[in-house]
Each structure stands twice: as structure tokens, then as C-alpha cells.
Amino acid sequence: MKVNELSKLINAKNLHDIGLENEVKSGYTCDLLSWVMARGDEGCAWVTVQTHMNVVAVASLKEMACIILPDDITMEEAPLNKAKEEGVAVLSSPLSAYSICAIMDKAGLPSC
């Protein structure tokens, strides 16, 4: 599944236009960056409420497909620009993290 397809499933806004064709291979939700660094993988759709620059660094380091912000959370311009530069899609969904993960699971995406 591509990021743009996942975006439709979770009713998300794309916060920039880069990375929408990235392949989503799995999903994960966690807000502890060290935990995500240890468990995240390439192609992961990462659900988090964190929006700072280090989130983008972890997603880029692990070659994740996208960052998904639940509950209509947005991201400030500096980390959003860095995500764009790194090719990491950033989505904002009105759904809760729980609902987003349930939809990803139902769509057949395994956990990282």
C-alpha cells in the first residue's frame, strides 16, 4: 500500500506533497523515540503525537514511509520542512491513534 492510499483510509490530510508514493509495509505506534528506534523499520507508518525535529530524524534514520499524527495534530514548519527534505510523508488524521492502528491492522499491515 502507498502512503496516499493509507491517507484515504484514515481520512488524513497530507501536510506536504513529498513521500506520498512511499510504500507502507507495516505500522507502529509509540511516543518513546528510543523504543521506536529499536523497533521501527523501513516502510513503517509511524503513529505518534510528537511533532518535533527528533521525530523526523528517527523516521528518516529508519527509512519509514510516513509519520501519522492523530487527533488533527499538526507539525510546525521547521520539522515539516525537514521531513519534506528527507522524503518522509507527514499525515494528520482526525482519528485517534487507536482507531488509526485498528484500520491499519484491518488493511493487513503487520506491526513493525
All heavy atoms as an XYZ file, in Angstrom:
835
protein
N       0.840     -1.168      0.000
C       0.000      0.000      0.000
C       0.892      1.240      0.000
O       1.942      1.265      0.633
C      -0.888     -0.060      1.262
C      -1.557      1.225      1.621
S      -2.511      1.195      3.172
C      -3.399     -0.312      3.059
N       0.477      2.249     -0.693
C       1.194      3.523     -0.750
C       0.662      4.472      0.330
O      -0.472      4.324      0.811
C       1.011      4.184     -2.119
C       1.434      3.335     -3.292
C       2.910      3.304     -3.424
C       3.286      2.549     -4.701
N       4.665      2.332     -4.835
N       1.471      5.450      0.699
C       1.069      6.428      1.717
C      -0.228      7.126      1.316
O      -1.121      7.314      2.148
C       2.194      7.461      1.974
C       1.692      8.621      2.816
C       3.396      6.800      2.630
N      -0.363      7.502      0.038
C      -1.581      8.208     -0.376
C      -2.816      7.325     -0.219
O      -3.905      7.823      0.068
C      -1.466      8.796     -1.773
C      -1.172      7.777     -2.846
O      -1.091      6.574     -2.590
N      -0.994      8.254     -4.052
N      -2.690      6.010     -0.373
C      -3.809      5.090     -0.156
C      -4.156      4.986      1.330
O      -5.329      4.998      1.709
C      -3.474      3.707     -0.715
C      -3.287      3.698     -2.220
C      -2.665      2.406     -2.732
O      -1.732      1.880     -2.076
O      -3.125      1.930     -3.787
N      -3.128      4.893      2.166
C      -3.340      4.858      3.607
C      -3.983      6.156      4.082
O      -4.889      6.140      4.927
C      -2.015      4.621      4.342
C      -2.061      4.649      5.866
C      -3.050      3.616      6.413
C      -0.670      4.424      6.440
N      -3.552      7.262      3.513
C      -4.098      8.571      3.872
C      -5.617      8.595      3.695
O      -6.347      9.103      4.555
C      -3.435      9.651      3.006
O      -3.976     10.907      3.284
N      -6.091      8.022      2.616
C      -7.539      7.979      2.363
C      -8.253      7.104      3.395
O      -9.343      7.447      3.852
C      -7.811      7.464      0.955
C      -7.404      8.446     -0.123
C      -7.567      7.866     -1.505
C      -6.983      8.815     -2.528
N      -6.884      8.218     -3.858
N      -7.638      5.979      3.749
C      -8.261      5.061      4.718
C      -8.462      5.705      6.084
O      -9.424      5.397      6.787
C      -7.399      3.802      4.893
C      -7.401      2.786      3.766
C      -6.451      1.637      4.094
C      -8.799      2.264      3.498
N      -7.526      6.575      6.466
C      -7.596      7.179      7.800
C      -8.067      8.641      7.750
O      -7.952      9.363      8.726
C      -6.244      7.053      8.546
C      -5.116      7.773      7.804
C      -5.914      5.584      8.789
C      -3.822      7.878      8.568
N      -8.586      9.038      6.575
C      -9.143     10.384      6.404
C      -8.140     11.476      6.783
O      -8.478     12.445      7.459
C     -10.433     10.524      7.220
C     -11.251     11.722      6.806
O     -11.194     12.155      5.661
N     -11.999     12.273      7.736
N      -6.900     11.283      6.360
C      -5.821     12.193      6.765
C      -5.553     13.282      5.732
O      -5.789     13.104      4.534
C      -4.539     11.400      6.996
N      -5.031     14.395      6.230
C      -4.507     15.464      5.378
C      -3.015     15.209      5.218
O      -2.334     14.853      6.186
C      -4.680     16.828      6.040
C      -6.081     17.325      6.130
C      -6.124     18.741      6.683
C      -5.520     18.783      8.072
N      -5.642     20.055      8.769
N      -2.517     15.409      4.020
C      -1.079     15.345      3.774
C      -0.520     16.731      4.081
O      -0.953     17.709      3.477
C      -0.807     14.970      2.319
C      -1.532     13.701      1.931
O      -1.492     12.723      2.661
N      -2.234     13.721      0.813
N       0.414     16.825      5.012
C       0.919     18.132      5.424
C       1.960     18.700      4.470
O       2.333     19.858      4.589
C       1.461     18.063      6.854
C       0.411     17.704      7.915
C       1.011     17.785      9.306
C      -0.827     18.588      7.805
N       2.414     17.895      3.521
C       3.211     18.351      2.380
C       3.051     17.319      1.281
O       2.394     16.308      1.467
C       4.680     18.608      2.764
C       5.416     17.421      3.275
N       5.739     16.334      2.489
C       5.894     17.127      4.510
C       6.395     15.443      3.212
N       6.482     15.888      4.452
N       3.614     17.578      0.121
C       3.350     16.716     -1.040
C       4.488     15.748     -1.370
O       4.516     15.166     -2.448
C       3.015     17.570     -2.256
C       4.113     18.563     -2.595
O       5.094     18.656     -1.840
O       3.982     19.250     -3.617
N       5.388     15.517     -0.458
C       6.529     14.616     -0.680
C       6.263     13.282      0.016
O       5.709     13.237      1.106
C       7.839     15.238     -0.127
C       8.116     16.595     -0.779
C       9.021     14.304     -0.280
C       8.365     16.554     -2.264
N       6.672     12.186     -0.614
C       6.610     10.876      0.015
C       5.272     10.172     -0.087
O       5.090      9.105      0.513
N       4.348     10.704     -0.836
C       3.015     10.110     -0.907
C       2.997      8.794     -1.676
O       2.064      8.015     -1.537
C       2.022     11.101     -1.519
C       1.857     12.412     -0.736
C       0.891     13.333     -1.450
C       1.410     12.145      0.685
N       4.040      8.538     -2.440
C       4.155      7.269     -3.165
C       5.042      6.267     -2.418
O       5.299      5.173     -2.925
C       4.699      7.514     -4.582
C       3.715      8.234     -5.494
C       2.436      7.428     -5.734
O       2.535      6.208     -5.972
O       1.347      8.020     -5.687
N       5.504      6.643     -1.212
C       6.300      5.705     -0.410
C       5.477      4.460     -0.117
O       4.278      4.538      0.139
C       6.722      6.344      0.926
C       7.730      7.453      0.755
O       8.292      7.648     -0.307
N       7.960      8.197      1.829
N       6.135      3.318     -0.122
C       5.476      2.047      0.155
C       5.361      1.838      1.662
O       6.350      1.917      2.391
C       6.278      0.901     -0.460
C       5.595     -0.436     -0.384
C       4.379     -0.564     -1.288
O       4.330      0.115     -2.332
O       3.479     -1.338     -0.925
N       4.143      1.584      2.126
C       3.894      1.289      3.533
C       3.900     -0.228      3.691
O       3.089     -0.922      3.098
C       2.550      1.870      4.014
C       2.309      1.518      5.473
C       2.505      3.377      3.805
N       4.838     -0.718      4.506
C       4.987     -2.163      4.700
C       4.494     -2.640      6.056
O       4.261     -3.824      6.254
C       6.459     -2.547      4.546
C       7.049     -2.210      3.194
C       8.526     -2.501      3.158
C       9.138     -2.078      1.847
N      10.596     -2.261      1.844
N       4.384     -1.711      7.021
C       3.989     -2.069      8.380
C       3.527     -0.818      9.104
O       3.624      0.286      8.572
C       5.168     -2.712      9.126
O       6.248     -1.795      9.207
N       3.035     -1.006     10.323
C       2.596      0.119     11.129
C       3.073     -0.021     12.564
O       3.342     -1.130     13.034
N       3.179      1.118     13.241
C       3.626      1.099     14.625
C       3.128      2.362     15.307
O       3.004      3.413     14.667
C       5.154      1.047     14.690
C       5.694      0.557     16.004
C       5.465     -0.746     16.425
C       6.431      1.387     16.829
C       5.957     -1.207     17.642
C       6.933      0.933     18.043
C       6.690     -0.365     18.437
O       7.174     -0.820     19.638
N       2.852      2.271     16.592
C       2.511      3.463     17.360
C       3.292      3.463     18.666
O       3.342      2.452     19.362
C       0.993      3.577     17.624
O       0.733      4.814     18.282
C       0.463      2.450     18.455
N       3.928      4.591     18.930
C       4.720      4.753     20.151
C       5.217      6.191     20.180
O       5.467      6.789     19.135
C       5.897      3.782     20.148
S       6.849      3.794     21.683
N       5.379      6.729     21.378
C       5.884      8.087     21.526
C       7.266      8.149     22.162
O       7.827      9.230     22.306
C       4.901      8.921     22.352
C       3.572      9.078     21.645
O       3.581      9.295     20.419
O       2.530      8.975     22.305
N       7.820      7.016     22.524
C       9.157      6.967     23.109
C      10.163      6.724     21.976
O      10.210      5.634     21.401
C       9.234      5.855     24.153
C      10.517      5.753     24.956
C      10.798      7.043     25.718
C      10.429      4.583     25.918
N      10.937      7.746     21.644
C      11.789      7.691     20.465
C      12.790      6.546     20.491
O      13.016      5.894     19.462
C      12.517      9.026     20.269
C      11.627     10.242     20.044
C      12.472     11.469     19.767
C      10.616     10.016     18.953
N      13.396      6.274     21.620
C      14.370      5.182     21.685
C      13.702      3.841     21.411
O      14.293      2.947     20.792
C      15.076      5.157     23.044
O      14.141      4.984     24.091
N      12.456      3.693     21.833
C      11.693      2.460     21.601
C      11.421      2.297     20.101
O      11.566      1.217     19.539
C      10.387      2.541     22.384
C       9.713      1.224     22.602
C       8.743      0.675     21.823
C       9.946      0.301     23.655
N       8.342     -0.527     22.337
C       9.074     -0.778     23.477
C      10.807      0.300     24.758
C       9.037     -1.866     24.337
C      10.757     -0.776     25.610
C       9.888     -1.843     25.401
N      11.051      3.392     19.466
C      10.773      3.371     18.026
C      12.057      3.112     17.243
O      12.048      2.369     16.253
C      10.104      4.685     17.577
C       9.904      4.715     16.066
C       8.775      4.871     18.299
N      13.155      3.677     17.686
C      14.435      3.428     17.004
C      14.804      1.950     17.057
O      15.360      1.408     16.113
C      15.552      4.271     17.625
C      15.465      5.726     17.229
S      16.744      6.735     17.993
C      18.208      6.040     17.277
N      14.468      1.290     18.156
C      14.793     -0.130     18.311
C      13.828     -1.033     17.550
O      14.205     -2.141     17.171
C      14.790     -0.505     19.795
N      12.608     -0.576     17.315
C      11.592     -1.459     16.743
C      11.051     -1.037     15.383
O      10.466     -1.847     14.681
C      10.436     -1.594     17.733
C      10.841     -2.434     18.915
C       9.894     -2.271     20.082
N      10.307     -3.127     21.198
C      11.292     -2.837     22.037
N      11.980     -1.737     21.905
N      11.591     -3.667     23.026
N      11.200      0.215     15.039
C      10.709      0.687     13.752
C      11.525      0.105     12.614
O      12.662     -0.313     12.806
N      10.920      0.066     11.436
C      11.661     -0.469     10.297
C      11.328      0.278      9.015
O      10.451      1.139      8.986
C      11.424     -1.980     10.146
C       9.965     -2.355      9.971
O       9.124     -1.475      9.711
O       9.661     -3.544     10.085
N      12.041     -0.062      7.971
C      11.855      0.561      6.671
C      10.414      0.352      6.201
O       9.869     -0.745      6.300
C      12.815     -0.061      5.657
C      12.694      0.518      4.273
C      13.598     -0.172      3.267
O      14.525     -0.887      3.682
O      13.352      0.005      2.074
N       9.809      1.417      5.709
C       8.453      1.337      5.192
C       7.364      1.407      6.247
O       6.192      1.231      5.947
N       7.740      1.689      7.473
C       6.780      1.738      8.579
C       5.943      3.023      8.518
O       6.458      4.092      8.202
C       7.542      1.687      9.903
S       6.489      1.687     11.365
N       4.662      2.908      8.826
C       3.794      4.055      9.056
C       3.741      4.242     10.569
O       3.198      3.414     11.290
C       2.400      3.794      8.497
N       4.354      5.313     11.057
C       4.537      5.532     12.486
C       3.498      6.519     13.012
O       3.450      7.663     12.587
C       5.940      6.042     12.728
C       6.283      6.416     14.126
C       5.673      6.027     15.274
C       7.351      7.281     14.525
N       6.300      6.578     16.370
C       7.330      7.357     15.930
C       8.320      7.983     13.831
C       8.242      8.120     16.647
C       9.233      8.750     14.544
C       9.194      8.800     15.938
N       2.684      6.079     13.955
C       1.669      6.926     14.589
C       2.250      7.464     15.885
O       2.662      6.701     16.764
C       0.380      6.128     14.874
C      -0.686      7.048     15.473
C      -0.139      5.443     13.615
N       2.285      8.795     16.019
C       2.833      9.434     17.206
C       2.182     10.794     17.418
O       1.739     11.424     16.457
C       4.365      9.605     17.106
O       4.861     10.191     18.316
C       4.783     10.444     15.918
N       2.139     11.231     18.668
C       1.647     12.576     18.971
C       2.795     13.591     19.022
O       2.554     14.782     19.148
C       0.850     12.626     20.305
C      -0.381     11.735     20.225
C       1.721     12.269     21.490
N       4.004     13.115     18.905
C       5.157     14.013     18.952
C       5.384     14.664     17.590
O       5.214     14.014     16.560
C       6.399     13.253     19.393
C       6.225     12.692     20.796
C       7.526     12.586     21.529
O       8.347     13.487     21.485
N       7.706     11.471     22.205
N       5.809     15.911     17.607
C       5.920     16.661     16.351
C       7.253     17.395     16.183
O       7.403     18.182     15.255
C       4.789     17.703     16.250
O       4.914     18.637     17.323
C       3.430     17.048     16.275
N       8.208     17.153     17.040
C       9.461     17.916     16.998
C      10.456     17.320     15.990
O      10.206     16.276     15.377
C      10.091     18.014     18.391
C      10.191     16.695     19.095
N      11.159     15.767     18.790
C       9.410     16.152     20.060
C      10.987     14.705     19.554
N       9.928     14.920     20.334
N      11.565     17.982     15.838
C      12.575     17.628     14.844
C      13.114     16.208     15.034
O      13.432     15.522     14.057
C      13.729     18.643     14.905
C      14.646     18.600     13.717
S      13.891     19.159     12.186
C      13.967     20.932     12.381
N      13.222     15.738     16.277
C      13.773     14.397     16.515
C      12.874     13.288     15.971
O      13.349     12.213     15.622
C      14.039     14.178     18.005
C      15.200     15.013     18.495
O      16.022     15.475     17.716
N      15.251     15.231     19.792
N      11.577     13.545     15.880
C      10.656     12.570     15.285
C      11.014     12.375     13.813
O      11.085     11.250     13.314
C       9.191     13.044     15.439
C       8.241     12.179     14.637
C       8.805     13.071     16.903
N      11.270     13.464     13.141
C      11.665     13.404     11.730
C      13.005     12.689     11.592
O      13.189     11.868     10.690
C      11.725     14.819     11.115
C      12.214     14.763      9.677
C      10.363     15.494     11.195
N      13.926     12.956     12.498
C      15.245     12.303     12.446
C      15.114     10.791     12.589
O      15.761     10.038     11.847
C      16.150     12.864     13.544
N      14.287     10.333     13.512
C      14.089      8.888     13.704
C      13.427      8.275     12.468
O      13.858      7.231     11.978
C      13.261      8.603     14.979
C      12.847      7.145     15.035
C      14.053      8.987     16.217
N      12.391      8.925     11.956
C      11.695      8.402     10.772
C      12.642      8.317      9.580
O      12.629      7.335      8.832
C      10.493      9.281     10.434
N      13.486      9.305      9.428
C      14.450      9.308      8.326
C      15.517      8.234      8.522
O      15.832      7.481      7.596
C      15.098     10.690      8.216
O      16.070     10.703      7.215
N      16.055      8.147      9.725
C      17.084      7.153     10.044
C      16.595      5.740      9.766
O      17.321      4.911      9.218
C      17.496      7.283     11.517
C      18.464      6.229     12.047
C      19.854      6.451     11.471
C      18.508      6.269     13.564
N      15.354      5.459     10.131
C      14.777      4.120      9.958
C      14.116      3.922      8.592
O      13.552      2.881      8.317
C      13.759      3.844     11.070
C      14.339      3.896     12.481
C      15.467      2.912     12.702
C      14.947      1.529     12.870
N      15.944      0.547     13.283
N      14.193      4.955      7.739
C      13.620      4.925      6.384
C      12.126      4.575      6.410
O      11.639      3.744      5.639
C      14.400      3.974      5.479
C      15.842      4.376      5.304
C      16.641      3.438      4.413
O      16.146      2.361      4.028
O      17.780      3.803      4.096
N      11.409      5.222      7.319
C       9.972      4.989      7.448
C       9.215      5.627      6.294
O       9.672      6.603      5.695
C       9.470      5.547      8.769
C      10.020      4.793      9.959
S       9.349      5.435     11.483
C       9.996      4.225     12.627
N       8.062      5.075      5.990
C       7.237      5.591      4.900
C       6.586      6.916      5.268
O       6.498      7.826      4.437
C       6.164      4.571      4.524
N       6.112      7.007      6.522
C       5.411      8.228      6.914
C       5.287      8.334      8.427
O       5.430      7.353      9.151
C       4.021      8.294      6.292
S       2.891      6.984      6.795
N       5.007      9.554      8.836
C       4.651      9.875     10.212
C       3.168     10.214     10.183
O       2.730     11.002      9.339
C       5.450     11.088     10.728
C       6.946     10.798     10.740
C       4.949     11.524     12.108
C       7.816     12.042     10.907
N       2.406      9.611     11.079
C       0.971      9.903     11.164
C       0.693     10.555     12.517
O       0.993      9.986     13.560
C       0.125      8.626     11.026
C       0.424      7.920      9.704
C      -1.359      8.970     11.136
C      -0.224      6.553      9.583
N       0.121     11.731     12.465
C      -0.251     12.475     13.662
C      -1.751     12.306     13.878
O      -2.546     12.681     13.017
C       0.104     13.954     13.501
C       1.578     14.233     13.139
C       1.765     15.710     12.809
C       2.487     13.790     14.258
N      -2.174     11.710     14.996
C      -3.603     11.505     15.251
C      -4.270     12.776     15.789
O      -3.601     13.780     16.062
C      -3.592     10.408     16.321
C      -2.335     10.655     17.083
C      -1.338     11.150     16.054
N      -5.584     12.720     15.948
C      -6.357     13.774     16.631
C      -6.159     15.166     16.030
O      -6.134     16.162     16.751
C      -6.020     13.792     18.126
C      -6.328     12.469     18.804
O      -7.401     11.908     18.527
O      -5.494     11.989     19.596
N      -5.977     15.228     14.709
C      -5.791     16.503     13.993
C      -4.574     17.303     14.464
O      -4.538     18.532     14.331
C      -7.047     17.383     14.085
C      -8.129     16.943     13.119
O      -7.803     16.466     12.016
O      -9.315     17.075     13.470
N      -3.585     16.626     15.019
C      -2.352     17.301     15.429
C      -1.629     17.772     14.166
O      -1.641     17.107     13.139
C      -1.448     16.348     16.241
C      -2.137     15.954     17.546
C      -0.079     16.978     16.503
C      -1.429     14.846     18.303
N      -1.006     18.933     14.247
C      -0.215     19.438     13.129
C       1.251     19.516     13.547
O       1.589     19.269     14.697
C      -0.715     20.820     12.662
O      -0.607     21.742     13.750
C      -2.148     20.749     12.174
N       2.081     19.863     12.604
C       3.528     19.944     12.853
C       3.998     21.345     12.493
O       3.534     21.911     11.492
C       4.237     18.890     11.996
C       5.715     18.753     12.238
S       6.467     17.415     11.258
C       6.149     16.000     12.308
N       4.911     21.884     13.279
C       5.456     23.208     12.990
C       6.271     23.186     11.703
O       6.684     22.129     11.211
C       6.308     23.688     14.162
C       5.464     24.001     15.384
C       6.279     24.595     16.523
O       7.468     24.916     16.331
O       5.703     24.728     17.611
N       6.525     24.343     11.178
C       7.160     24.482      9.864
C       8.558     23.874      9.786
O       8.882     23.191      8.807
C       7.218     25.962      9.478
C       7.684     26.174      8.062
C       7.617     27.628      7.646
O       6.956     28.440      8.323
O       8.244     27.943      6.624
N       9.408     24.077     10.783
C      10.792     23.584     10.705
C      10.868     22.056     10.599
O      11.519     21.539      9.677
C      11.618     24.092     11.892
N      10.224     21.289     11.495
C      10.277     19.839     11.322
C       9.547     19.365     10.058
O       9.964     18.394      9.423
C       9.629     19.271     12.582
C       9.005     20.400     13.286
C       9.576     21.657     12.750
N       8.494     20.065      9.678
C       7.778     19.696      8.461
C       8.667     19.889      7.227
O       8.712     19.031      6.340
C       6.498     20.527      8.343
C       5.486     20.078      7.314
C       5.068     18.642      7.527
C       4.279     20.997      7.345
N       9.407     20.969      7.206
C      10.348     21.204      6.096
C      11.448     20.147      6.077
O      11.870     19.698      5.007
C      10.946     22.603      6.170
C       9.962     23.676      5.764
O       8.982     23.409      5.067
N      10.200     24.891      6.213
N      11.919     19.755      7.249
C      12.950     18.707      7.327
C      12.391     17.372      6.831
O      13.079     16.638      6.110
C      13.462     18.580      8.763
C      14.627     17.637      8.922
C      15.841     18.130      8.131
C      17.050     17.252      8.385
N      18.196     17.629      7.573
N      11.155     17.055      7.187
C      10.521     15.822      6.706
C      10.428     15.841      5.184
O      10.695     14.834      4.519
C       9.140     15.665      7.330
N      10.062     16.971      4.648
C       9.972     17.134      3.192
C      11.336     16.891      2.555
O      11.466     16.159      1.577
C       9.474     18.554      2.914
C       8.818     18.757      1.613
C       8.209     20.155      1.580
C       7.528     20.398      0.271
N       6.922     21.722      0.186
N      12.357     17.501      3.142
C      13.734     17.351      2.656
C      14.189     15.888      2.700
O      14.893     15.419      1.813
C      14.649     18.215      3.526
C      16.100     18.230      3.148
C      16.892     19.083      4.126
O      16.539     20.262      4.308
O      17.863     18.551      4.710
N      13.762     15.161      3.721
C      14.166     13.764      3.904
C      13.263     12.774      3.158
O      13.530     11.572      3.164
C      14.177     13.412      5.398
C      15.192     14.184      6.216
C      16.632     13.823      5.895
O      16.890     12.676      5.469
O      17.498     14.693      6.057
N      12.187     13.267      2.557
C      11.288     12.398      1.809
C      10.326     11.600      2.667
O       9.816     10.571      2.227
N      10.079     12.074      3.885
C       9.163     11.392      4.796
C       7.808     12.099      4.755
O       7.713     13.288      5.077
C       9.700     11.385      6.247
C       8.719     10.703      7.187
C      11.067     10.723      6.317
N       6.778     11.380      4.356
C       5.434     11.950      4.339
C       4.963     12.200      5.773
O       5.302     11.438      6.681
C       4.466     11.005      3.629
N       4.178     13.251      5.957
C       3.591     13.555      7.263
C       2.088     13.730      7.060
O       1.654     14.569      6.267
C       4.191     14.829      7.897
C       3.557     15.091      9.260
C       5.701     14.720      8.021
N       1.321     12.913      7.762
C      -0.127     12.938      7.667
C      -0.730     13.377      8.996
O      -0.191     13.068     10.054
C      -0.666     11.537      7.338
C      -0.045     10.801      6.164
C      -0.654      9.410      6.041
C      -0.229     11.585      4.881
N      -1.850     14.067      8.926
C      -2.601     14.436     10.120
C      -4.018     13.895      9.958
O      -4.713     14.243      9.007
C      -2.630     15.951     10.291
O      -3.414     16.313     11.400
N      -4.426     13.046     10.882
C      -5.736     12.407     10.814
C      -6.621     12.880     11.970
O      -6.121     13.086     13.076
C      -5.573     10.883     10.891
O      -6.832     10.248     10.983
N      -7.919     13.011     11.731
C      -8.826     13.367     12.829
C      -9.074     12.187     13.775
O      -9.619     12.372     14.858
C     -10.123     13.755     12.099
C     -10.084     12.975     10.832
C      -8.622     12.906     10.447
N      -8.654     10.996     13.377
C      -8.895      9.797     14.181
C      -7.905      9.683     15.336
O      -6.817     10.256     15.292
C      -8.791      8.557     13.301
C      -9.705      8.517     12.073
C      -9.409      7.281     11.239
C     -11.161      8.577     12.492
N      -8.261      8.909     16.331
C      -7.355      8.630     17.446
C      -6.262      7.666     16.985
O      -6.414      6.966     15.972
C      -8.125      8.011     18.609
O      -8.566      6.702     18.251
N      -5.185      7.595     17.740
C      -4.102      6.641     17.435
C      -4.654      5.222     17.436
O      -4.307      4.399     16.579
C      -2.965      6.792     18.446
N      -5.526      4.927     18.369
C      -6.142      3.602     18.474
C      -6.904      3.257     17.190
O      -6.749      2.168     16.631
C      -7.077      3.570     19.689
C      -7.794      2.254     19.860
C      -7.200      1.187     20.509
C      -9.090      2.093     19.372
C      -7.859     -0.020     20.665
C      -9.756      0.893     19.526
C      -9.143     -0.166     20.171
O      -9.811     -1.349     20.323
N      -7.721      4.182     16.727
C      -8.516      3.943     15.518
C      -7.636      3.793     14.286
O      -7.889      2.943     13.434
C      -9.516      5.085     15.310
O     -10.470      5.098     16.344
N      -6.609      4.603     14.184
C      -5.688      4.519     13.048
C      -5.031      3.147     13.010
O      -4.961      2.505     11.959
C      -4.633      5.642     13.112
C      -5.290      7.007     12.890
C      -3.517      5.400     12.084
C      -4.411      8.189     13.240
N      -4.566      2.684     14.156
C      -3.918      1.369     14.213
C      -4.899      0.245     13.881
O      -4.537     -0.718     13.205
C      -3.286      1.150     15.577
S      -1.854      2.212     15.838
N      -6.133      0.373     14.329
C      -7.144     -0.637     14.016
C      -7.392     -0.698     12.512
O      -7.502     -1.786     11.933
C      -8.440     -0.335     14.764
N      -7.437      0.448     11.868
C      -7.636      0.498     10.415
C      -6.436     -0.099      9.693
O      -6.603     -0.874      8.726
C      -7.901      1.946      9.958
C      -9.287      2.401     10.453
C      -7.790      2.088      8.443
C      -9.544      3.879     10.329
N      -5.229      0.219     10.141
C      -4.032     -0.358      9.500
C      -4.013     -1.871      9.668
O      -3.667     -2.598      8.728
C      -2.749      0.289     10.058
C      -2.580      1.728      9.626
S      -0.918      2.408      9.905
C      -0.750      2.278     11.669
N      -4.392     -2.348     10.843
C      -4.429     -3.789     11.075
C      -5.468     -4.449     10.159
O      -5.187     -5.475      9.526
C      -4.759     -4.070     12.542
C      -4.749     -5.549     12.865
O      -3.674     -6.173     12.743
O      -5.815     -6.073     13.232
N      -6.644     -3.866     10.073
C      -7.700     -4.407      9.218
C      -7.283     -4.414      7.750
O      -7.680     -5.292      6.992
C      -8.981     -3.590      9.398
C     -10.177     -4.162      8.676
C     -11.428     -3.395      8.989
C     -12.621     -4.003      8.246
N     -13.845     -3.255      8.502
N      -6.447     -3.449      7.351
C      -5.958     -3.371      5.973
C      -4.843     -4.385      5.704
O      -4.350     -4.469      4.581
C      -5.467     -1.949      5.674
N      -4.428     -5.113      6.748
C      -3.431     -6.167      6.575
C      -1.999     -5.748      6.812
O      -1.075     -6.505      6.527
N      -1.796     -4.540      7.355
C      -0.434     -4.088      7.645
C       0.025     -4.719      8.967
O      -0.617     -4.520      9.999
C      -0.354     -2.567      7.740
C      -0.549     -1.817      6.441
C      -0.604     -0.326      6.706
C       0.566     -2.143      5.458
N       1.140     -5.435      8.959
C       1.644     -6.009     10.207
C       2.320     -4.938     11.066
O       2.659     -3.862     10.574
C       2.672     -7.041      9.736
C       3.188     -6.459      8.451
C       1.995     -5.769      7.821
N       2.538     -5.251     12.319
C       3.315     -4.380     13.197
C       4.788     -4.472     12.813
O       5.234     -5.489     12.297
C       3.124     -4.811     14.651
O       3.886     -3.998     15.500
N       5.524     -3.404     13.070
C       6.973     -3.430     12.814
C       7.636     -4.496     13.650
O       7.193     -4.823     14.714
C       7.594     -2.084     13.166
S       7.084     -0.747     12.091
